[in-house]
Amino acid sequence: MAGSDQFYVSKDGDILDQIIFNRYGNTRNGQVEIVLAINRGLAALGPILEAGVRIRLPDLVDAPPTETISLWD
């Protein structure tokens, strides 16, 4: 996984969720939590970043679709 990671250096006023959305196309599948987990101390900076914060954005593999069932037919 580390070979495909990208790094982003924030500009003043960047919003973490927007950075993650731009990289992955959404923020609904745990991307924010993963990025925060691998970037120690990033959560303490808050959602709006100052310039110069280096953020590791891993190459994430999409989870296989889950099977859904209908309770009422």
C-alpha positions as CSV (number, residue, x, y, z in Angstrom):
1,M,0.0,0.0,0.0
2,A,2.8,2.5,0.8
3,G,4.1,2.4,-2.7
4,S,1.0,4.1,-4.1
5,D,0.5,6.6,-1.4
6,Q,0.3,10.2,-2.4
7,F,1.2,13.2,-0.2
8,Y,-0.6,16.5,-0.2
9,V,0.8,19.7,1.4
10,S,-2.0,22.0,2.6
11,K,-2.5,25.6,1.6
12,D,-3.8,28.0,4.2
13,G,-7.6,27.4,4.7
14,D,-7.7,23.9,3.1
15,I,-10.4,21.8,4.6
16,L,-9.5,18.1,5.3
17,D,-12.8,16.7,4.1
18,Q,-12.4,18.5,0.8
19,I,-8.8,17.3,0.3
20,I,-10.0,13.7,0.9
21,F,-13.1,14.2,-1.4
22,N,-10.8,15.4,-4.2
23,R,-8.5,12.4,-3.8
24,Y,-11.1,9.6,-3.4
25,G,-14.4,11.0,-4.8
26,N,-16.3,10.8,-1.6
27,T,-16.0,10.8,2.2
28,R,-18.7,8.2,3.0
29,N,-16.7,5.0,3.2
30,G,-14.3,5.7,6.1
31,Q,-11.7,7.6,4.1
32,V,-11.6,10.4,6.6
33,E,-11.0,8.0,9.5
34,I,-8.3,6.1,7.6
35,V,-6.4,9.3,6.7
36,L,-6.6,10.5,10.3
37,A,-5.4,7.2,11.6
38,I,-2.3,7.1,9.4
39,N,-1.5,10.8,9.9
40,R,-0.6,11.1,13.6
41,G,-1.6,14.5,15.1
42,L,-3.7,15.5,12.1
43,A,-7.0,15.4,14.0
44,A,-5.6,17.8,16.6
45,L,-5.2,20.4,13.9
46,G,-8.9,20.6,13.3
47,P,-10.8,20.5,10.0
48,I,-9.4,23.7,8.5
49,L,-5.7,23.5,8.0
50,E,-2.8,26.0,7.9
51,A,-0.4,26.1,5.1
52,G,2.4,23.4,5.1
53,V,0.7,20.4,6.7
54,R,1.9,17.3,4.9
55,I,-0.9,14.7,4.6
56,R,-0.4,11.1,3.6
57,L,-3.2,9.9,1.3
58,P,-3.0,6.2,0.9
59,D,-4.1,4.3,-2.2
60,L,-7.4,2.7,-1.0
61,V,-8.9,-0.4,-2.4
62,D,-12.7,-0.3,-2.8
63,A,-14.5,-2.8,-0.6
64,P,-16.5,-5.4,-2.5
65,P,-20.2,-4.6,-2.7
66,T,-22.2,-6.1,0.1
67,E,-25.2,-8.3,-0.7
68,T,-28.6,-6.7,0.2
69,I,-31.7,-8.6,0.9
70,S,-35.3,-7.5,0.9
71,L,-37.2,-8.2,4.1
72,W,-40.6,-7.8,2.4
73,D,-41.3,-9.2,-1.0
